Every structure is written in C-alpha cells, then in structure tokens.
C-alpha cells in the first residue's frame, strides 16, 4: 500500500467515478481500476461493489476513505512538523474565489513570494462551497472565500474585508435609482450557486422586486463587460481590492440595508502549516489595507 494508491482512492470517492478520478490524478481509467484492485489486495477487503454499472464504495470502502484522508494529511504535514517551520519550506495550496483572482490574490502572492522565494504556491480557483469542502478534506491548505451563513465544523475563518453589494449599470444610464433600474432593465445575475449570488437573491426577494433575468454568469469581469455594453444591470460586490482592469460602469449603492459580502481566509483548525498561513493572512491583509488607503 502506498500514499499514491490512497490518493487515488480519495479521488474516486470525491469524483464518484473511475473516469472522473483518472482526470484528477492524471492517469488512465484502466490505471485507476488496476490501482484500486491492488489496494484491495493489499488490504484484504472489498472497497468497491462492482455489481453495479458504476463501481460504488462499500461501507468498508467508505470507512477506509475516511482514514485515508487523515493518513494523506499526516503525510503532507510530515516535513513541516519535523522542520517546525510552519510549512514555509514546502508547498502551500490555496483556493480562491474568482473575484479575487485578478486583484487581491496575485498581489498578496507577490508579497509572499518576495519574502519567501522558496515557498511553493499553488492557486486553485473555485466557488466558496466547493473550496470549503476541499479545505475540510485537506485537498487545500486554505482558501480565500465568502463567509457562508454557517462555517463547516472544524474550520476557522480570518476576516479580511466587508464588501457591500452595489448595482452597476452602463456609464450612460440616466437613471440612478437601483430599484427602478432592477424593475425596468434586463438583469444579469451573479451565479446563484455562489454565496454572494445567494445574498443578492435574498436582497431582491426582500424588496419584492421582479427582475427580468437575461444571463447568469460567475465571472465578475464578464458581468461588468456585459453591463458596460448596456446589455443590462447587475448587483455585484464592491471589491475591497479592485481588479487589475477595472471596467468603467456606473455604480450605485443599494442603501443602508445593503447586504455585505464578508471576505476572508478559511483553514482547518488543526492545520499544521501555521506559519505559512499566518504569512498569507498578513499579505492578504496588507493588500486590502493598501487598497483601502488608496485615493
């Protein structure tokens, strides 16, 4: 039994099929199947029920997956724990929601890389819920996310910024009342699977506004570009750190009861790469503070 086999097993559990897992671990479907048979032989148990069209984990298999996750986590933390450097000598895998990928994340990573050039940094984009799941599983060391209503048990959250939601419209839009525009203009929706998408939906419902939805996008850049071309209006977070190429649109506050997106860094309570995460948190906060002080 090897760590490689355990990682493949966890990939199958997460991806649900051998084919999908093969893409995750960068091998063929046949190789995944062979690795799982080898693991079953090594352990002397049946991990999968192969009587179904798609092999499914048995109860024993599910229990082995749980233990495998812990073993993989211990393995990944072996060097940092021995060196007692808090993970700075290895690689840190960081998740990031799309709205931070062209502003906050790259600027913070540049600061960290300049300070610790030997620290490896892997960035993985995704939506908050998926990223939090990966942090729970140990697939990510931490993630820049929108704070959900309930944080998963076992995760901590370091708050970076509170971003009020605002309405954006084309620069030439003559009206300046958000509710009027939402009722009279096509609405470009922020992906409702994102936490911020849920915040937007909740606010619209609370105002009893019926919008005419024309698109649903998960890229702030794409939404802003559509709005700039006068294809509709949208509600988006007012970024604490503007994106590198901030498109010119008309921005309107939603009022005193505007919902806030709480942006921060999520990580496991038992995370051993404490020094690395501390440095990442400080770099992120530095970027946010610098942007806040900018004219």
C-alpha positions in Angstrom: 0.0 0.0 0.0 1.3 3.4 -1.0 0.3 7.0 -0.5 -0.3 7.2 -4.2 -3.0 4.4 -4.0 -4.7 6.2 -1.1 -4.7 9.4 -3.0 -6.3 7.7 -6.0 -8.9 6.1 -3.6 -9.8 9.5 -2.2 -10.0 10.9 -5.8 -12.5 8.2 -6.7 -14.6 8.9 -3.6 -14.7 12.7 -4.4 -15.2 12.4 -8.2 -17.7 9.5 -7.9 -16.4 7.6 -10.9 -13.1 6.0 -12.0 -13.2 8.0 -15.2 -13.5 11.3 -13.4 -10.9 10.3 -10.8 -8.5 9.4 -13.6 -8.5 13.0 -14.8 -7.8 14.3 -11.3 -4.8 12.0 -10.7 -3.6 12.3 -14.4 -3.7 8.6 -15.3 -6.0 6.4 -17.5 -9.3 4.8 -16.4 -7.6 1.4 -16.6 -4.8 2.6 -14.4 -7.3 3.7 -11.7 -9.1 0.4 -11.9 -5.8 -1.5 -11.5 -4.7 0.7 -8.6 -7.9 0.1 -6.8 -7.7 -3.7 -7.2 -4.1 -3.6 -6.0 -5.2 -1.6 -2.9 -8.0 -4.1 -2.2 -5.5 -7.0 -2.4 -3.1 -5.1 -0.1 -5.8 -4.5 2.5 -7.6 -7.8 2.0 -11.0 -6.2 1.8 -13.5 -5.2 -0.9 -13.6 -1.4 -1.3 -16.0 -1.4 -4.2 -19.2 -3.1 -5.2 -18.7 -3.9 -8.8 -22.1 -5.4 -9.4 -23.4 -2.0 -10.4 -22.7 -0.3 -13.7 -20.5 2.2 -11.9 -18.5 0.7 -9.1 -19.6 2.1 -5.7 -17.8 2.2 -2.4 -18.8 -0.4 0.1 -19.3 0.5 3.7 -15.8 -0.7 4.4 -14.6 1.4 1.5 -16.2 4.5 2.9 -14.5 3.9 6.3 -11.1 3.3 4.6 -11.6 6.6 2.7 -12.1 8.5 5.9 -8.9 7.0 7.4 -7.1 7.6 4.1 -7.8 11.3 4.2 -6.2 11.5 7.6 -3.2 9.5 6.5 -2.7 11.7 3.5 -3.0 14.8 5.7 -0.4 13.4 8.1 1.9 12.6 5.2 1.6 16.1 3.7 2.3 17.6 7.1 5.3 15.3 7.9 8.0 17.6 6.7 6.6 20.8 8.2 6.1 19.2 11.6 9.7 17.8 11.6 11.3 21.0 10.4 9.0 23.1 12.7 8.9 25.8 10.1 5.1 26.0 9.8 5.1 25.0 6.2 7.3 27.7 4.7 9.8 25.2 3.3 7.2 23.3 1.3 4.2 24.0 -0.9 1.0 25.8 0.1 -2.1 25.0 -1.9 -4.5 27.9 -1.8 -8.1 28.1 -3.1 -9.5 31.4 -4.3 -12.9 32.6 -5.5 -12.9 34.1 -9.0 -13.5 37.7 -7.9 -10.1 37.7 -6.1 -8.0 36.2 -8.9 -7.2 39.4 -10.7 -6.8 41.7 -7.7 -6.3 40.5 -4.2 -4.8 37.0 -4.7 -2.0 37.9 -7.1 -0.9 41.0 -5.2 -0.8 39.0 -1.9 1.1 36.1 -3.5 3.6 38.5 -5.0 4.3 39.9 -1.5 4.7 36.4 -0.1 6.9 35.2 -2.9 9.2 38.2 -2.5 9.5 37.4 1.2 9.8 33.6 1.0 11.0 32.8 -2.5 11.5 29.1 -1.7 7.9 28.6 -0.6 5.8 26.9 -3.3 2.4 28.4 -4.1 -0.4 26.6 -5.9 -3.6 28.5 -6.6 -6.8 26.7 -7.3 -9.9 28.7 -8.4 -13.4 27.7 -7.4 -16.7 28.8 -5.7 -16.9 29.1 -1.9 -18.8 25.9 -1.1 -16.5 23.7 -3.2 -13.4 25.3 -1.8 -14.6 24.9 1.8 -15.2 21.2 1.1 -11.6 20.9 -0.3 -10.2 22.6 2.8 -12.2 20.2 5.0 -10.8 17.2 3.1 -7.3 18.5 3.3 -7.0 19.0 -0.5 -6.4 22.7 0.1 -4.4 24.3 2.9 -6.7 27.3 2.9 -9.0 29.3 0.7 -10.0 32.9 0.1 -13.8 32.7 0.2 -17.0 34.5 1.0 -18.1 33.6 4.5 -21.2 31.4 4.4 -24.1 31.7 6.8 -22.7 28.7 8.7 -19.0 27.7 8.6 -18.3 24.0 8.4 -17.3 22.4 11.8 -13.5 22.2 12.1 -12.8 25.3 10.0 -11.6 28.7 11.2 -12.2 32.0 9.3 -9.9 35.0 9.2 -11.9 38.1 8.1 -10.2 40.3 5.5 -12.9 42.7 4.4 -16.6 43.5 4.2 -17.7 44.4 0.7 -21.2 46.0 0.3 -23.2 44.9 -2.7 -23.9 47.6 -5.2 -25.8 47.9 -8.5 -23.9 48.5 -11.7 -25.3 49.9 -14.9 -23.8 51.3 -18.2 -22.0 54.5 -17.8 -24.5 56.4 -20.0 -27.5 55.2 -17.9 -29.5 58.3 -17.0 -31.5 56.8 -14.0 -29.8 56.4 -10.7 -32.4 54.6 -8.5 -31.3 50.9 -8.1 -34.8 49.5 -7.5 -36.2 51.3 -10.6 -33.4 50.0 -12.7 -33.9 46.5 -11.5 -37.5 46.6 -12.4 -37.1 48.2 -15.8 -33.8 46.9 -17.2 -32.6 43.3 -18.1 -30.9 41.7 -15.1 -27.6 40.0 -15.4 -27.5 37.6 -12.5 -24.4 36.6 -10.5 -24.1 32.8 -10.3 -26.7 31.8 -7.7 -24.5 28.8 -6.7 -22.0 31.3 -5.3 -22.5 32.5 -1.7 -22.7 36.1 -3.0 -25.3 35.0 -5.5 -27.5 33.8 -2.6 -27.0 37.2 -0.8 -28.2 39.0 -4.0 -31.2 36.8 -4.4 -32.2 37.2 -0.7 -32.0 41.0 -1.0 -34.0 41.1 -4.2 -36.7 38.9 -2.6 -36.8 41.1 0.5 -37.5 44.1 -1.7 -40.2 42.2 -3.7 -38.6 43.1 -6.9 -39.3 41.1 -10.0 -36.3 41.1 -12.3 -36.2 40.2 -16.0 -33.2 37.8 -16.0 -31.2 37.6 -19.2 -28.0 35.9 -18.2 -26.4 34.2 -15.2 -22.6 34.4 -15.0 -19.9 33.5 -12.5 -17.2 35.9 -13.6 -17.3 39.5 -12.3 -15.3 40.6 -15.3 -17.8 39.1 -17.7 -20.8 40.6 -15.8 -19.1 44.0 -15.8 -18.3 43.8 -19.5 -21.9 42.9 -20.4 -23.2 45.8 -18.3 -20.7 48.2 -19.9 -22.2 47.3 -23.3 -25.6 48.3 -22.0 -27.0 44.7 -22.1 -28.5 45.0 -18.6 -27.8 45.9 -15.0 -26.4 43.7 -12.2 -25.7 43.5 -8.5 -22.1 42.8 -7.5 -19.8 43.2 -4.5 -17.8 46.5 -4.3 -14.4 44.9 -4.2 -12.1 45.8 -1.4 -9.2 45.3 -3.9 -10.2 46.4 -7.4 -9.4 44.1 -10.3 -6.4 44.8 -12.4 -8.5 46.0 -15.3 -11.5 47.7 -13.7 -14.1 48.4 -16.4 -15.9 51.7 -16.4 -19.5 51.4 -15.3 -22.0 53.4 -13.3 -22.1 52.3 -9.6 -25.0 52.8 -7.2 -25.3 52.0 -3.5 -28.2 49.8 -2.6 -28.9 51.8 0.6 -28.3 51.4 4.3 -29.6 47.8 4.3 -27.3 46.7 1.5 -26.0 43.2 2.2 -22.3 42.7 2.8 -20.0 40.1 1.4 -17.6 39.1 4.1 -14.3 38.1 2.5 -11.7 36.0 4.3 -9.3 33.1 4.6 -10.7 29.7 5.6 -8.5 27.0 7.0 -8.6 23.9 9.2 -8.4 24.3 13.0 -5.8 21.5 13.1 -3.8 23.0 10.2 0.0 22.4 10.9 1.3 24.9 8.3 0.5 27.7 10.8 3.4 30.0 10.0 2.7 29.8 6.2 -1.0 30.6 6.8 0.0 33.4 9.1 2.2 35.0 6.5 -0.5 34.5 3.8 -3.1 36.2 6.1 -0.7 39.1 6.7 0.0 39.5 3.0 -3.7 39.5 2.1 -4.5 42.0 4.9 -1.7 44.2 3.7 -3.1 44.3 0.2 -6.6 45.1 1.5 -5.3 47.9 3.8 -3.3 49.4 0.9 -6.3 49.4 -1.4 -8.4 51.0 1.3 -5.9 53.8 1.8 -5.5 54.5 -1.9 -7.1 57.8 -3.2 
